[in-house]
Amino acid sequence: MSFEFLHSSQNDSTNSAIQADPSAVPARLEADVLVVFFESDGLRGPIVEIDEATGGLLQELYKQGEITGKRYECVPLYAPQGLACKQLLVVGIGPHNEVDAGVLYEASGSAARRLSGKPRATVGFLADGNWSNEQLEQAVAGTTMGVSGEDLYRSEKHQTPFEKTIWLQTPVEVVQRGHVIGDGVKLARRLVNMPPDDLYPETFAEEAATIAGRVGLEIEILDQAPLELQQRRGTQPPSSYSSHYHSRFWAFFGCLL
């Protein structure tokens, strides 16, 4: 059953599992984990505020080489003094001048995969206000993908989505777009990984209709008769599938309502 885009039709983002809080004070966020992004050049941006709240802990660990900022390095700090969160996860993103949307996608995804190994109620991600909207969207998309593993047919799941994900100092509309991007990738990956006994034209049409209903798209589903008419007109190639899969349904998406 399709589980992507469940919150796409909700205007109130506070009802969604992934939220934005542009004005939140990071040090006061009560969460199981607060994720921050650390550049290998040293402290800059919002992480300076976190360092000050912890009495210079991050700067000291950086000097000692315990935190390097190397790409996708994840360093957990438990019960950090001066912060309301239970754990601070420091994720490396490499040199400042090499940070791009792809790096942020992978970094946030690495953090989400690490943390989703066990159930967690609230996880916060602290964004840098200097990131572009594209960079922010990809960071959010990485988080959405990171909590989704290859567990479609496993009775025991290896990853558990967070009950609530909060992006701090990030515009609401950017977080919403990033979450939609991540859900789109999840949908494509799930459909590609489904075996042909589960995903064939009829069930694909059902999937398409479900998603269209959630996101407000018009959809037209053609059964065998109109498909055969298109074949006679030369607009649809003839099918060579077995009788089980022969031209049952095909789905066409329309424009946003």
C-alpha positions in Angstrom: 0.0 0.0 0.0 1.2 3.5 -0.8 2.4 5.5 2.2 4.1 8.5 0.4 2.7 12.0 0.4 0.4 11.3 3.3 0.7 14.9 4.5 0.9 16.7 1.1 -2.7 17.9 1.3 -2.4 19.4 4.8 -2.1 23.1 5.0 -1.1 23.0 8.7 2.4 21.7 8.8 2.2 21.2 12.6 0.2 18.0 11.9 2.9 16.5 9.8 5.7 14.2 10.9 8.2 16.7 9.4 7.9 20.3 10.5 9.7 23.6 10.2 10.4 26.0 13.1 12.1 29.1 11.6 12.2 31.0 15.0 13.2 28.2 17.3 16.1 28.6 19.7 18.3 25.5 19.1 19.7 25.3 22.6 16.2 25.2 24.1 14.8 22.5 21.8 13.6 19.6 23.8 14.3 16.6 21.6 15.8 13.1 21.7 18.5 14.3 19.3 19.6 17.7 17.8 21.6 17.3 14.6 24.1 20.0 13.7 26.4 20.3 10.6 30.1 20.9 11.1 32.5 22.2 8.4 36.1 21.0 8.4 37.3 24.6 8.4 36.0 25.1 11.9 33.1 26.7 13.7 30.9 29.1 11.8 27.2 29.9 11.4 24.6 28.5 13.8 27.0 26.0 15.3 28.7 28.8 17.1 25.6 29.4 19.1 25.6 25.7 20.1 29.2 25.9 21.1 28.6 28.9 23.3 25.7 27.1 25.0 27.9 24.1 25.8 30.7 26.3 27.2 33.0 25.9 24.2 32.7 22.1 24.1 32.7 21.8 20.3 35.6 24.1 19.8 37.6 22.1 22.3 36.7 18.8 20.7 37.7 20.3 17.3 41.1 21.3 18.7 41.7 17.8 20.0 40.8 16.2 16.7 37.7 14.4 18.2 35.5 16.3 15.7 37.1 16.9 12.3 34.1 18.0 10.1 35.1 15.3 7.6 32.2 14.6 5.2 29.5 12.4 6.7 31.4 11.8 10.0 28.8 11.4 12.8 30.0 12.2 16.3 27.3 11.7 19.1 27.5 13.8 22.3 25.2 12.5 25.0 23.5 14.7 27.6 25.3 17.9 26.4 25.5 20.5 29.1 23.7 23.7 28.3 21.3 22.1 25.8 17.8 20.9 26.3 18.2 17.9 23.9 19.2 14.5 25.2 21.9 14.0 22.5 23.8 16.2 20.1 24.9 14.6 16.8 27.6 16.5 15.0 27.7 15.7 11.3 30.6 16.6 9.1 30.1 18.3 5.7 33.7 19.0 4.6 35.2 22.4 3.6 33.0 25.4 3.5 33.6 26.2 -0.2 32.7 22.7 -1.2 29.3 22.4 0.6 26.6 22.0 -2.0 23.1 20.5 -2.3 24.5 17.0 -2.9 26.7 17.1 0.2 23.9 18.3 2.4 21.5 15.6 1.0 24.1 12.9 1.8 25.0 14.4 5.2 21.4 14.7 6.5 20.6 11.2 5.1 23.6 9.8 6.9 22.4 11.3 10.2 18.9 10.1 9.7 20.0 6.5 8.8 22.2 6.4 11.9 19.4 7.7 14.2 16.5 5.7 12.8 18.1 2.4 14.0 15.9 2.8 17.0 12.5 4.5 17.7 12.8 8.2 18.5 10.1 10.7 19.3 11.6 14.0 18.2 14.7 14.8 16.2 15.8 18.3 15.3 18.0 19.4 12.4 19.7 22.8 12.6 20.1 24.4 9.2 22.5 27.2 8.3 20.7 30.4 7.3 23.3 31.0 4.5 22.3 27.8 2.6 20.3 28.4 -0.6 16.7 27.1 -0.9 18.0 24.4 -3.2 20.5 23.3 -0.5 17.9 23.4 2.2 15.4 21.4 0.1 18.0 18.7 -0.6 19.0 18.5 3.1 15.3 17.9 4.0 14.9 15.4 1.2 18.0 13.5 2.5 16.4 13.3 5.9 13.1 11.9 4.4 15.1 9.3 2.5 17.4 8.4 5.4 14.7 7.0 7.6 13.4 4.8 4.8 15.3 1.6 4.4 15.0 -1.5 2.1 12.5 -3.0 4.5 9.4 -3.3 2.3 9.1 -7.1 2.6 10.9 -7.6 6.0 8.8 -8.6 9.0 11.3 -6.9 11.3 12.2 -3.3 10.1 15.8 -2.1 10.4 14.8 1.5 10.4 12.0 3.4 12.2 10.9 6.9 11.0 10.9 9.5 13.7 7.6 10.4 15.3 8.5 14.1 14.6 11.3 15.7 12.6 11.8 19.5 13.2 14.0 21.6 10.9 15.1 24.7 12.8 15.7 28.1 11.3 14.3 26.9 8.0 11.3 28.4 6.1 8.1 26.3 6.2 7.6 26.2 2.4 11.2 25.0 1.8 10.7 22.2 4.3 7.5 21.2 2.6 9.1 21.2 -0.8 12.1 19.2 0.4 9.8 16.6 2.0 7.8 16.2 -1.3 11.1 15.7 -3.2 12.1 13.0 -0.7 8.7 11.3 -0.9 9.0 11.3 -4.7 12.3 9.5 -4.5 10.9 7.1 -2.0 8.0 6.3 -4.2 10.2 5.7 -7.2 12.5 3.4 -5.2 9.6 1.4 -3.8 7.9 0.9 -7.2 11.2 -0.2 -8.8 11.9 -2.7 -6.0 8.4 -4.3 -6.1 8.3 -7.7 -7.8 6.2 -8.1 -10.9 3.7 -10.3 -9.1 2.9 -7.3 -6.9 3.3 -4.4 -9.4 1.7 -4.9 -12.8 -0.4 -2.5 -14.8 -3.6 -2.9 -12.7 -1.9 -2.4 -9.4 0.3 0.4 -10.8 -2.9 2.2 -11.8 -4.2 1.8 -8.2 -1.0 3.2 -6.9 -1.2 6.2 -9.3 -4.8 6.9 -8.3 -3.9 6.9 -4.6 -1.0 9.3 -5.0 -3.0 11.6 -7.3 -5.8 11.8 -4.7 -3.3 12.8 -2.0 -1.6 15.5 -3.9 -4.5 17.0 -5.8 -3.8 15.8 -9.3 -6.4 14.8 -11.9 -5.9 11.3 -13.3 -7.3 9.4 -16.2 -6.9 5.6 -16.2 -7.4 3.8 -19.5 -8.6 0.2 -19.6 -8.1 -2.3 -22.5 -10.6 -0.8 -25.0 -9.1 2.7 -25.3 -5.6 1.2 -25.3 -6.5 -1.0 -28.2 -8.0 2.0 -30.0 -4.7 3.8 -29.5 -2.8 0.8 -30.9 -4.9 0.8 -34.0 -4.2 4.5 -34.4 -0.5 3.9 -34.0 -0.1 5.9 -30.8 0.4 3.0 -28.5 2.9 0.1 -29.2 1.4 -3.4 -29.2 1.9 -5.4 -26.1 3.8 -8.7 -26.1 3.1 -9.4 -22.4 1.5 -12.6 -21.1 -2.3 -12.7 -20.7 -1.9 -11.9 -17.0 -0.2 -8.6 -17.7 -1.8 -7.7 -21.1 -2.8 -4.1 -21.3 -4.9 -4.0 -18.2 -4.6 -0.4 -17.2 -2.4 2.7 -17.9 -2.4 5.8 -15.9 -2.1 9.5 -17.1 -1.6 12.3 -14.6 -3.2 15.7 -15.3 -2.4 19.1 -13.9 -2.6 20.2 -10.3 -6.1 21.2 -9.2 
